[in-house]
Amino acid sequence: MATMNVKPRVRIPSPVKAGDVIEVKTLISHVMETGQRRDSSGKLVPRLIINGFAATFDGKDVFRAELQPGIAANPYIAFFVRVPKSGELVMTWTEDGGATAVETLRIDVA
Amino acid sequence: MAEVVNIKALNRRQFAVGAAGAGLMPGLLRELTAPALAQDRPPDNKWRETYDKIIGQAKPIQGKLTLELPELAENGNLVPFTILVDSPMTDADHVKSLYLISTANPQPDIAVFQVTPAAGKASVSSRMRLSGTQDVIAIAALSNGTYLTAQRTVKVTIGGCGG
């Protein structure tokens, strides 16, 4: 599977206590080309967007997003996760065509 | 903070004002010409199909769902939003999906978000594109089979979506 050549940015509060519900703020650079725009010669620019995002914590599904061209360029997605104990937060962005970007964040509870 | 308006309250006039706002008519002119424009245009109900596909025959309930959007967006290419449901997010009682619908963009469906009890809180924030002044609708599907809706009007100075 192809990998997107981009490094997503992820921010969480610190410190995290066991049982906290925390907000995870993510940002990834992407043009989110709508497929509705025309170039200077009048040709439609083909659609190329990040159409999917998924987050798991400790292997459990937490949050998923199915995105359409109505989401702005450089998609910012913020969601919540309950942290019962230390674990890994794995986030995957999927582009049209199947390329992915994966970011793993280790969360250690205080 | 959130303004909860009945979906049915979205009338032709509001549509027309939105449509005119997307064009080039400034200020007062927009108000004056809006009713005339409404008669010239077929009712734009594309978003209705998307809405009906999600809700089906269910009767949505208002309240408990908050859709935060700016009243005025200078740049339609970047409009921040937050969808938030007041839910305990337990296995027995939680939010399953959050939908965001535009009533005037070329494509009405903007995004679907799925949350699980492991999220602890049913909330998502992101940024959307708006082609012009319009109503934006959020729908929440709950684990007990009910639906919540909320609606906000956003005035857009410069439309997004490219052209």
Interface residues (C-beta under 8 A of the other chain):
Chain A: V21 E23 T34 Q36 R37 R38 F57 K60 D61 V62 F63 R64 A65 E66 L67 Q68 P69 G70 I71 A72 A73 P75 Y76 I77 A78 F79 F80 V81 R82
Chain B: N77 L78 V79 P80 M89 L100 S102 N105 P106 Q107 D109 I110 A111 V112 F113 Q114 V115 T116 P117 A118 A119 G120 K121 A122 S123 V124 S125 S126 R127 M128 R129 G160 C161 G162 G163
